[in-house]
Amino acid sequence: MDHKITLKENINIREEIAWELEMDAVIFRDEFNYYLEKFKKNKSEKILESDKIISDKILVFVFIMLQIYVEYFLHQNMRRVVKFEFEHSNKSKYEEWIKNEKLNIKRKLSYFVKYFLLEKESEAILAKEEIEKIFKEITEIRNLLVHGHKISLAGNADGSYIEVSEARGYLDEDVLIEIIKNINNLGKNWNKLLDLVSSNCKSLNIKIIGDFKFDNLDYKK
């Protein structure tokens, strides 16, 4: 599968070459789509109960890659917007952002809003809070799946289930559809926040800000 890695080359006046290597969030979106297509294909072909187990395994990777994509997208695009606006016009502000690169999404979103003087703008605060809420939800699912929590179910001879672990309960197509719907809502709020940010920018405008916006995910039964 083809992946996209952004390689930027900067040459200064002394003809020294500086390389900046940055993985693009689209890599993880591609991985999400790859496992999603595998899940859909397996679902359409399954005949035996063992195929259901395979679908469950694939769904684990669908949820993990979805969360990684969303987290990477937010980190990457906040950094890109700040860099575009402040790298040359206010270098100390840009360097301050870089020093705080290890902050989690919630704290970084708060900084992002303050950087663009939107901390008292009600629309911006509501959009930020909605992003935080939805991101927390998908992250909690991802943590259940990757931190060693039991993914299991127990059933009776008649095929009915009597015990389903919390992590196993998320491995369901209807849950996936709902989560994707929520992620698209996260994207909608991110795009709204960007529009508000652009109104307080000197370098960024509506046309350029579109490069940092979220494109909806698509999945139907």
SEKE-338600 format. One record per residue: x, y, z of N, C-alpha, C in turn; residue in three letters. Coordinates in steps of 0.1 Angstrom, whole numbers, padded with zeros to 4 digits, always signed. Each point is the difference from the previous one (the first is absolute). Layout:
# SEKE-338600
XYZXYZXYZALA/...
# end
This chain:
# SEKE-338600
+0008-0012+0000-0008+0012+0000+0009+0012+0000MET/-0004+0010-0008+0008+0013-0001-0003+0008+0012ASP/+0011+0006+0006-0001+0009+0011+0006+0014-0004HIS/-0005+0010+0007+0005+0013-0003+0009+0005+0011LYS/+0012+0004-0003+0009+0006+0009+0005+0013-0005ILE/-0003+0011+0007+0004+0013-0004+0014+0003+0003THR/+0008+0002-0010+0015+0003+0002+0002+0015-0005LEU/+0004+0008+0010+0002+0014-0004+0015+0003+0000LYS/+0004+0008-0009+0014+0004-0002+0001+0015+0002GLU/+0008+0004+0009+0003+0014+0002+0015+0003-0003ASN/+0003+0010-0008+0014+0003-0003+0002+0015+0004ILE/+0009+0002+0009+0003+0014+0005+0010+0007-0009ASN/+0003+0013+0003+0008+0008-0008+0015-0005-0001ILE/+0004-0009+0010+0014-0005+0000+0000-0013-0007ARG/-0011-0004-0007-0001-0012-0007+0002-0013+0008GLU/-0004+0002+0013-0001-0012+0008-0014-0006-0002GLU/-0001-0013+0001-0013-0006-0003-0005-0006+0013ILE/-0013+0004+0003-0007-0005+0012-0012-0009-0005ALA/+0000-0012+0006-0011-0009-0004-0010-0001+0011TRP/-0013+0001-0003-0010-0001+0010-0009-0012-0005GLU/-0001-0010+0007-0008-0012-0004-0012-0001+0009LEU/-0012+0000-0006-0012+0000+0007-0010-0010-0005GLU/-0004-0010+0008-0010-0009-0005-0014+0007+0000MET/-0007-0003-0010-0013+0007-0002-0011-0008+0006ASP/-0010+0007+0006-0011-0007+0006-0008-0009-0009ALA/+0001+0003-0013-0007-0008-0010+0005-0015+0000VAL/+0012-0003+0004+0005-0013+0001-0009-0008+0009ILE/-0004+0005+0012-0009-0007+0009-0014+0000-0005PHE/-0004+0010-0007-0014-0001-0006+0000-0011-0010ARG/+0011-0002-0008+0001-0011-0010-0001-0013+0007ASP/+0007-0001+0012+0000-0013+0007-0014-0003+0005GLU/-0007+0010+0005-0013-0001+0005-0009-0006-0012PHE/+0001+0007-0011-0008-0004-0012+0004-0015-0004ASN/+0012-0003+0001+0005-0014-0004-0007-0010+0009TYR/+0000+0002+0013-0006-0010+0009-0016+0000-0001TYR/-0005+0012-0003-0014+0002-0002-0005-0009-0012LEU/+0008+0001-0011-0004-0007-0012+0002-0015+0003GLU/+0010-0004+0007+0001-0014+0004-0012-0005+0008LYS/-0004+0008+0009-0012-0004+0008-0012-0001-0008PHE/-0003+0009-0009-0011+0000-0009+0000-0013-0009LYS/+0012-0003-0005+0002-0011-0009-0003-0013+0008LYS/+0006-0001+0012-0002-0012+0008-0015-0002+0004ASN/-0006+0011+0003-0014+0000+0004-0009-0005-0012LYS/+0003+0004-0012-0008-0004-0011+0002-0015-0004SER/+0012-0005+0003+0003-0014-0004-0002-0010+0011GLU/-0002+0004+0013+0001-0009+0011-0012-0010-0001LYS/+0003-0012+0004-0009-0011+0000+0000-0007+0014ILE/+0012-0002+0005+0002-0007+0013+0001+0009+0011LEU/-0002-0005+0012+0002+0008+0012+0014+0005+0002GLU/+0010-0008-0005+0014+0004+0000+0002+0012-0007SER/-0008+0003-0011+0002+0012-0007-0004+0012+0008ASP/-0009-0002+0009-0004+0011+0009+0011+0004+0009LYS/+0008-0010+0005+0012+0003+0008+0010+0008-0008ILE/+0002-0004-0013+0009+0008-0008-0005+0014-0001ILE/-0013+0003-0002-0005+0013-0001+0002+0008+0012SER/-0001-0007+0012+0003+0007+0013+0014+0004+0001ASP/+0009-0008-0005+0014+0003+0001+0003+0012-0009LYS/-0006+0000-0012+0002+0011-0009-0005+0013+0006ILE/-0012-0001+0006-0006+0012+0006+0009+0007+0011LEU/+0008-0009+0007+0009+0006+0010+0010+0010-0007VAL/+0005-0004-0012+0009+0008-0007-0007+0012-0006PHE/-0013-0001-0004-0007+0011-0005-0001+0011+0010VAL/-0004-0004+0013-0001+0010+0010+0013+0006+0004PHE/+0010-0008+0001+0014+0005+0004+0005+0010-0011ILE/-0001-0003-0012+0005+0009-0011-0009+0012-0001MET/-0013-0001+0003-0008+0012+0000+0004+0010+0011LEU/+0003-0005+0012+0004+0009+0011+0013+0006-0003GLN/+0010-0008-0005+0013+0005-0003-0001+0011-0011ILE/-0008-0002-0010-0002+0010-0011-0005+0013+0006TYR/-0011-0001+0008-0006+0013+0005+0010+0007+0009VAL/+0007-0007+0009+0010+0006+0008+0011+0007-0008GLU/+0006-0008-0010+0010+0006-0008-0004+0012-0008TYR/-0013-0001-0005-0005+0011-0008-0001+0013+0008PHE/-0005-0001+0012-0001+0012+0009+0013+0005+0003LEU/+0010-0008+0005+0013+0005+0003+0007+0006-0012HIS/-0001-0007-0011+0007+0005-0012-0005+0013-0005GLN/-0013+0002-0001-0006+0011-0006+0000+0013+0010ASN/-0001-0003+0013+0002+0012+0009+0015+0005-0002MET/+0009-0009-0001+0014+0004-0002+0002+0007-0013ARG/-0006-0005-0011+0001+0006-0013-0006+0014+0000ARG/-0011+0002+0006-0007+0013+0000+0009+0010+0008VAL/+0004-0004+0012+0009+0009+0008+0013+0004-0008VAL/+0006-0010-0006+0012+0002-0008-0003+0010-0011LYS/-0010-0002-0008-0003+0008-0011-0003+0015+0004PHE/-0006+0002+0012-0004+0013+0004+0012+0007+0007GLU/+0008-0007+0008+0009+0006+0009+0015-0002-0002PHE/+0004-0010-0009+0014-0003-0001+0008+0012-0004GLU/-0005+0009-0008+0008+0011-0005-0005+0013+0007HIS/-0013+0001+0003-0005+0013+0006+0002+0001+0015SER/+0001-0012+0007+0002+0001+0014+0007-0013+0004ASN/+0013+0000-0002+0008-0012+0002+0000-0006+0014LYS/+0000+0009+0010+0000-0004+0014-0013-0008+0003SER/-0011+0005-0006-0013-0007+0003+0000-0014-0007LYS/+0006+0000-0012+0001-0013-0007+0009-0010+0008TYR/+0011+0005+0005+0009-0008+0008-0006-0005+0013GLU/-0008+0008+0006-0007-0004+0012-0010-0011-0003GLU/-0007+0000-0011-0008-0011-0004+0008-0013-0002TRP/+0011+0001-0007+0008-0012-0002+0005-0006+0013ILE/+0003+0008+0010+0004-0005+0013-0011-0007+0007LYS/-0012+0003-0004-0012-0007+0007-0006-0011-0009ASN/+0008-0005-0009-0005-0010-0010-0004-0013+0007GLU/+0005-0003+0012-0003-0012+0007-0013+0000+0008LYS/-0006+0012+0000-0013+0001+0007-0011-0009-0006LEU/-0009-0005+0008-0011-0008-0005-0010+0009-0008ASN/-0009-0007-0007-0009+0007-0009-0009+0011+0008ILE/-0005-0004+0012-0008+0010+0007+0007+0012+0004LYS/+0012-0001+0005+0008+0012+0004+0004+0008-0013ARG/+0004-0007-0010+0005+0006-0012-0012+0008-0007LYS/-0012-0005+0000-0011+0007-0005-0003+0013+0007LEU/+0002+0000+0013-0002+0012+0008+0011+0010-0004SER/+0012-0004-0001+0011+0009-0005-0004+0005-0014TYR/-0005-0008-0008-0003+0004-0014-0010+0011+0000PHE/-0010-0001+0008-0011+0010+0000+0006+0013+0006VAL/+0009-0001+0010+0006+0012+0006+0009+0007-0010LYS/+0007-0008-0008+0010+0005-0009-0007+0009-0010TYR/-0012-0003-0003-0007+0009-0010-0011+0008+0006PHE/+0002+0003+0013-0008+0010+0008-0015-0004-0001LEU/-0003-0013+0001-0014-0004-0001-0005-0005+0014LEU/+0007+0001+0011-0004-0006+0012-0013+0006+0006GLU/-0004+0011-0005-0013+0006+0005-0010+0000-0011LYS/+0003-0007-0011-0010-0002-0011-0008-0012+0003GLU/-0013+0001+0002-0009-0011+0004+0000-0011-0010SER/+0000+0004-0013-0001-0010-0011+0013-0009+0000GLU/+0011+0007+0003+0013-0007+0000+0001-0010+0012ALA/-0005+0005+0011+0001-0009+0012-0010-0012-0002ILE/-0011+0002-0005-0010-0011-0002+0006-0010-0010LEU/+0006+0005-0011+0007-0009-0009+0011-0008+0006ALA/+0008+0007+0008+0011-0007+0007-0004-0011+0009LYS/-0011+0003+0008-0005-0009+0009-0006-0012-0006GLU/-0006+0002-0012-0006-0012-0007+0011-0009-0006GLU/+0011+0007-0005+0011-0008-0005+0006-0009+0012ILE/+0002+0007+0011+0005-0007+0012-0008-0012+0004GLU/-0013+0002+0000-0010-0011+0005+0001-0012-0010LYS/-0001+0003-0013+0000-0011-0009+0014-0007-0001ILE/+0011+0008+0001+0013-0006+0000+0002-0009+0012PHE/-0005+0004+0012+0001-0008+0012-0007-0013-0002LYS/-0012+0000-0006-0008-0012-0002+0008-0011-0009GLU/+0005+0005-0011+0007-0010-0009+0013-0004+0006ILE/+0007+0008+0008+0012-0003+0007-0002-0011+0011THR/-0011+0001+0007-0004-0010+0010-0002-0013-0006GLU/-0006-0001-0012-0002-0012-0007+0014-0006-0004ILE/+0008+0008-0006+0013-0004-0004+0008-0005+0012ARG/+0000+0007+0011+0007-0005+0012-0004-0014+0005ASN/-0013-0002-0001-0005-0013+0004+0005-0011-0009LEU/+0002+0003-0013+0004-0010-0009+0016-0002-0001LEU/+0007+0010+0005+0015-0002-0001+0007-0001+0013VAL/-0007+0002+0011+0007-0001+0013-0003-0013+0008HIS/-0003-0011-0008+0000-0013+0007-0014-0003+0006GLY/-0010+0008-0002-0013-0003+0006-0006-0012-0008HIS/-0007-0008+0008-0006-0013-0006-0010+0003-0011LYS/+0002-0006-0011-0010+0001-0011-0006-0014-0002ILE/-0012-0001+0007-0005-0014+0001-0015+0000+0001SER/-0006-0011-0003-0014-0002+0003-0002-0015+0004LEU/-0011-0002+0008-0003-0014+0004-0015-0002-0004ALA/-0003-0013-0004-0013-0002-0005-0006-0014+0005GLY/-0013-0001-0003-0007-0013+0003+0001-0009-0012ASN/-0004-0013+0002+0000-0009-0011-0010+0004-0011ALA/-0010+0008+0003-0010+0004-0010+0005+0012-0008ASP/+0012+0004+0003+0006+0011-0008-0003+0014+0006GLY/-0007+0001+0011-0002+0013+0007+0012+0004+0008SER/+0003+0013+0001+0011+0005+0008-0004+0003+0014TYR/+0008-0004+0010-0003+0003+0014+0010+0010+0006ILE/+0012+0001-0006+0010+0010+0005+0008+0005-0012GLU/+0000+0013-0001+0008+0007-0010+0009+0010+0007VAL/+0013-0001-0002+0009+0010+0006-0002+0014-0006SER/+0004+0010+0007-0002+0014-0005+0007+0002-0013GLU/+0012-0004-0001+0007+0002-0013-0006-0008-0011ALA/-0005-0012+0002-0007-0008-0010-0013+0006-0005ARG/-0006+0008+0010-0013+0006-0004+0001+0010-0011GLY/+0012+0006-0001+0002+0010-0011+0002-0006-0014TYR/+0003-0013+0000+0003-0006-0013-0013-0004-0007LEU/-0007+0010-0005-0013-0001-0006-0002+0010-0011ASP/-0006-0004-0011-0001+0009-0011-0008+0013+0003GLU/-0011-0002+0007-0008+0012+0004+0008+0010+0008ASP/+0008-0006+0009+0008+0009+0009+0010+0008-0009VAL/+0006-0007-0010+0010+0006-0009-0007+0011-0008LEU/-0012-0002-0005-0007+0010-0008-0003+0012+0009ILE/-0003-0002+0013-0003+0011+0009+0013+0008+0003GLU/+0011-0007+0002+0013+0006+0002+0004+0009-0012ILE/-0001-0006-0012+0003+0008-0012-0008+0012-0001ILE/-0013-0001+0003-0009+0012+0000+0005+0010+0010LYS/+0005-0004+0012+0005+0009+0010+0013+0006-0004ASN/+0008-0008-0007+0013+0006-0005-0002+0011-0010ILE/-0010-0003-0009-0004+0011-0010-0005+0012+0007ASN/-0006-0001+0011-0005+0011+0008+0012+0008+0006ASN/+0010-0008+0004+0013+0006+0005+0006+0008-0011LEU/+0000-0006-0012+0006+0007-0011-0008+0013-0004GLY/-0013-0001+0001-0008+0012-0002+0003+0011+0010LYS/+0002-0003+0012+0004+0010+0010+0014+0005-0002ASN/+0009-0009-0004+0014+0005-0003-0001+0010-0011TRP/-0007-0003-0011-0001+0009-0011-0006+0013+0004ASN/-0010+0000+0009-0006+0012+0005+0010+0008+0008LYS/+0008-0007+0008+0011+0007+0008+0010+0007-0010LEU/+0004-0007-0011+0009+0005-0009-0005+0013-0007LEU/-0013+0000-0003-0006+0012-0006+0001+0012+0010ASP/-0002-0003+0013+0001+0011+0010+0015+0004+0001LEU/+0009-0009+0000+0014+0003+0000+0004+0009-0011VAL/-0004-0003-0012+0004+0007-0012-0004+0015+0001SER/-0011+0003+0007-0005+0014+0001+0010+0008+0009SER/+0008-0007+0008+0010+0007+0008+0014-0001-0005ASN/+0002-0004-0012+0013-0003-0006+0004+0011-0010CYS/+0013+0002-0001+0005+0009-0011+0005-0008-0012LYS/+0005-0012+0002+0005-0008-0011-0010-0010-0005SER/-0008-0005+0008-0010-0010-0004-0013+0006-0005LEU/-0005-0005-0010-0013+0005-0005-0009-0012-0002ASN/-0013+0002-0004-0010-0011-0002+0005-0010-0010ILE/+0007+0004-0011+0004-0009-0010+0012-0009+0005LYS/+0009+0006+0007+0012-0008+0005-0004-0009+0012ILE/-0009+0005+0008-0005-0007+0012-0006-0014-0004ILE/-0005+0000-0013-0007-0012-0004+0010-0012-0001GLY/+0013+0003-0002+0010-0011+0000+0001-0007+0013ASP/-0005+0006+0011+0002-0006+0013-0014-0006+0005PHE/-0010+0000-0008-0013-0005+0004-0002-0015+0000LYS/-0010-0004+0007-0003-0015+0001-0010-0004-0011PHE/+0003-0011-0007-0009-0005-0010-0007-0012+0006ASP/-0013+0000-0002-0009-0010+0007+0004-0015-0004ASN/-0001-0008+0010+0002-0015-0002-0014-0005-0005LEU/+0001-0011-0008-0013-0005-0006+0000-0015+0003ASP/-0011-0004+0006-0003-0015+0001-0015-0002+0002TYR/-0005-0009-0007-0014-0004+0001+0000-0016+0000LYS/-0011-0005+0006-0001-0015+0000-0003-0004-0015LYS/
# end
